[in-house]
């Protein structure tokens, strides 16, 4: 089996998305970019919300794989996290299923839906014995 050639990259305007935009083409991947905000210097990027089912379905159509980096990675309200991270991810997986995309790589934050104390500036990394929920 050959490596996927066309990859949908959600969260393409973010920090990790920007890094992936720089690295993946060197490995032979053609990228289709998707983000809630415009992707700098990428006029062909799709600017839409993950919960825009029509835009999402069109973005997913014809790709070989998806790298899902979109969502809220820091603290926010539960309603915002629910809409972006949970409902948006569900919409993406449904669009992938409907369009027959068989490969998805999904990133997640280290605190899922928030409410975990995070170290401040100058604090050491979160200790290994921090309780998990």
C-alpha positions in Angstrom: 0.0 0.0 0.0 1.3 3.5 -0.9 1.3 6.4 1.5 -1.6 8.8 1.4 -1.1 11.6 -0.9 -3.8 14.2 -0.2 -4.2 15.1 3.5 -6.8 17.4 5.0 -5.1 19.4 7.8 -7.6 21.0 10.3 -6.3 23.7 12.5 -4.0 24.7 9.7 -3.5 28.3 10.9 -2.5 27.3 14.4 1.0 26.7 15.8 1.2 23.0 15.2 -0.8 23.3 11.9 1.8 25.9 10.7 4.6 23.5 11.5 2.8 20.6 9.6 2.2 22.9 6.6 6.0 23.4 6.5 7.1 19.8 7.0 4.6 17.5 5.3 5.0 18.6 1.7 8.7 17.4 1.8 7.4 13.9 2.5 5.2 14.0 -0.7 1.9 15.0 0.8 -0.5 17.4 -0.9 -2.3 19.4 1.8 -5.8 20.7 1.9 -6.0 23.3 4.6 -9.0 24.0 6.9 -9.3 26.4 9.8 -11.8 28.7 11.5 -9.6 31.7 10.7 -7.8 32.4 7.4 -4.5 30.7 6.9 -1.8 33.3 6.2 -0.5 33.3 2.6 -2.8 30.4 1.7 -5.6 31.7 -0.5 -6.9 28.2 -1.3 -7.4 27.3 2.4 -10.9 26.6 3.5 -12.1 29.0 6.2 -15.0 27.5 8.0 -16.2 26.1 11.3 -16.0 22.3 11.9 -19.7 22.4 12.7 -20.4 23.8 9.1 -21.4 20.3 7.8 -21.5 21.4 4.2 -18.1 23.0 4.2 -16.6 20.2 6.2 -18.0 17.5 3.9 -16.6 19.3 0.8 -13.2 19.6 2.6 -13.1 15.9 3.4 -14.2 14.8 0.0 -11.4 13.0 -2.0 -8.7 13.1 0.7 -6.7 10.1 1.6 -6.2 11.0 5.3 -7.0 13.7 7.8 -4.7 15.3 10.4 -7.0 16.8 13.0 -5.4 19.7 14.9 -8.4 22.0 15.2 -10.0 22.9 18.5 -9.5 24.8 21.7 -6.3 23.6 23.3 -6.3 26.0 26.3 -8.8 26.8 29.0 -12.2 28.2 27.9 -15.8 27.8 28.9 -17.4 24.4 28.7 -19.9 25.6 26.0 -17.1 26.7 23.7 -15.1 23.5 24.3 -18.2 21.4 23.7 -18.9 23.1 20.4 -15.3 23.2 19.1 -13.7 20.1 20.5 -16.5 17.6 21.0 -19.2 18.5 18.5 -16.7 19.7 15.9 -14.6 16.5 16.2 -17.8 14.4 15.9 -18.8 16.3 12.8 -15.3 15.7 11.3 -15.5 12.0 12.0 -19.0 11.8 10.5 -17.9 13.6 7.4 -14.9 11.3 7.1 -17.1 8.2 7.5 -19.6 9.5 4.9 -16.8 10.2 2.4 -15.0 7.0 3.0 -11.8 8.5 4.6 -10.2 5.6 6.5 -7.3 7.4 8.2 -7.5 10.1 10.8 -4.7 11.3 13.1 -6.2 13.3 15.9 -4.4 15.5 18.4 -5.8 16.3 21.8 -5.0 18.6 24.6 -3.5 17.3 27.8 -6.6 18.4 29.8 -9.5 17.4 27.6 -12.1 19.8 28.9 -10.2 22.0 31.2 -10.4 22.6 35.0 -6.9 21.2 35.6 -4.5 23.6 37.3 -1.7 24.5 34.9 1.8 25.8 36.0 2.3 29.5 35.6 5.4 31.3 34.3 8.5 30.0 36.0 6.8 26.9 37.6 8.2 23.5 36.9 6.3 21.1 34.6 3.2 19.4 36.0 4.5 16.8 38.5 4.2 13.1 37.6 2.1 12.5 40.7 -0.6 15.0 39.5 -4.0 13.2 39.9 -5.6 12.1 36.6 -9.3 12.4 36.0 
